[in-house]
């Protein structure tokens, strides 16, 4: 299994900037000592092309997709893309796969989202049976699944190297570890705001959380964990503070440690801010406390 360290960076900010600026930013991230960068797939850059660009610009950084959608390409294409990147860049690519959400899957991609768990199981099976004639990577590629509920977490243990829970409180990490077992990866995402003023911090948090709270997968997961529908719908302080840790570096480090104590083998930190700049300076501040 790929070693991505105990902490990493999760960022969707790179997609809004030209390729040259992205190369500069990831080179700085690599120089700061971060072992792994997680990148998303939405309606912007192709994550495999982006991963190749980032890997080519950095000598040490590992890149993980958080997540690549199974609806975007067929299983052989995905399997072979992971093999190609790992062969070209010394095993530095981690495939994170997910079923995405009905909004993007049905409204944008025009696929049937009625049985996402079944689709994932079939997809992984077809990946494992795919044909690949290219040079092999040094080690078999690792993969993790974006998983929230118990069935997808169980599948992460059965057919993958672990889980990548996103938009979850610390108590979810405990559940994830119990369901995937002691030897699998639990790579939990944690949103952070480097702001000590509660009003300003929660304002930044709510702005960034809004799109996720409107998606049933995330909203239902929080309700399943004991948060009320009203709390989720209105982004109560309790929900905000459970999902986003805000404050000084020590406060953020304590939340990361809480995930680790709950069973996370890796915590990928996502810096939230009010602007669209790539948060390289914040990454540097966090590096000194977390790496």
URGI-V235641 format. One record per run of one state. SS is the DSSP state (H for helix, E for strand, C for the rest). FROM is the first residue (numbers start at 1). TO is the last residue. If there is no record, write none. Layout:
BEGIN
ss=SS from=FROM to=TO
ss=SS from=FROM to=TO
END
This chain:
BEGIN
ss=C from=1 to=6
ss=E from=7 to=10
ss=C from=11 to=12
ss=H from=13 to=16
ss=C from=17 to=18
ss=H from=19 to=32
ss=C from=33 to=35
ss=E from=36 to=39
ss=C from=40 to=46
ss=H from=47 to=56
ss=C from=57 to=61
ss=E from=62 to=65
ss=C from=66 to=67
ss=E from=68 to=69
ss=C from=70 to=74
ss=H from=75 to=88
ss=C from=89 to=92
ss=E from=93 to=98
ss=C from=99 to=101
ss=H from=102 to=108
ss=C from=109 to=115
ss=H from=116 to=128
ss=C from=129 to=142
ss=E from=143 to=145
ss=C from=146 to=149
ss=H from=150 to=159
ss=C from=160 to=161
ss=E from=162 to=163
ss=C from=164 to=169
ss=H from=170 to=180
ss=C from=181 to=184
ss=E from=185 to=193
ss=C from=194 to=197
ss=H from=198 to=213
ss=C from=214 to=215
ss=H from=216 to=224
ss=C from=225 to=228
ss=H from=229 to=233
ss=C from=234 to=236
ss=H from=237 to=243
ss=E from=244 to=246
ss=C from=247 to=248
ss=H from=249 to=262
ss=C from=263 to=265
ss=E from=266 to=271
ss=C from=272 to=279
ss=H from=280 to=290
ss=C from=291 to=291
END
